[in-house]
Each structure stands twice: as structure tokens, then as C-alpha cells.
Amino acid sequence: MSTCVDADGNLVTSSLNVWIQSGSYVLIAISEILASITGLEYAFTKAPKNMKSLVMAVFLFTSAISSAIGEAFNRELCICSTGPVFTCSQILALSTDPLLVWNYGTMAVLSGIGGILFWFSFRRLDADDSALDNIREGHFYVTEERP
């Protein structure tokens, strides 16, 4: 139960409890755990022996890029111009919408497009799974010496 005072000084009470959000956060946490662990396991088992750390680093880098993109959509952008008078026109972030419709809608559309592109790019890997398990260790040979 939450109580607030409106602009007129009247007491406003909300019948909604903050705990109604907990279900979505639990599901988001579970999906994040499952996606991260599955991705790390796939990157580790499918990489050649001498490239495991590089493949894991690339996987974690893509996670960092996606987090940066998500954070960029929720930051307020400020375009400033200098001249006789310093002015700053503010572009509001997606998270300023009180219902977060644009924030979640934009992320849903981008995720849907990314999921479709991912499926088209990697749909054949399931058939090649046993061949990917048997990738040998690579070797680097120097054929001539340079001064």
C-alpha cells in the first residue's frame, strides 16, 4: 500500500503493491541465467582447444555490447551547442515514458528482428553439431625465417 500527496494536497492511496513486479523480475533473471550459461557452454565446447579463451572473450564482448545498447536507449541525450549563449536541447530517453510503452516496444521489436536474423544465420549448425565437436587443435607453422 502506498500513500502520496497530489498537487492539491490531497492524500492519494494506491491499492497496488510493489511485489506484483517480482514475478517478471524472477522470470527475467532465470532467462538471463539460462541464456548466459548455455552460450558460455556452447562457446567453450565448440571452440578448438587453443582458442577457447578467445571464443569465450568474444562471447562476453557481445554481451557487453548488448548491455551498452540497452543502456544507451535508457539515457537522456543532451545535444549542446556553443555560441554567444550556451544552449542545451534535451532529447528524452525511452525510459521517461511513465508506462514504458516505447521502451519495451522498441526493445521487443529489436529483439524480434535480431532473433530472426540469428535463426537465419545459424539454423544449419544443429545438423553439423557432431562435426563441430571434433574440431582439432590448430597449429601455427613458420615456413621461413625473416631477419
Secondary structure, 3 states (H helix, E strand, C coil): CEEEECCCCCEEEECCCHHHHHHHHHHHHHHHHHHHHHHHHHHHHHCCHHHHHHHHHHHHHHHHHHHHHHHHHCCCEEEEECCCCCEEEEECCHHHCCCCHHHHHHHHHHHHHHHHHHHHHHCCCCCCHHHHHCCCCCCCCCCCCCC
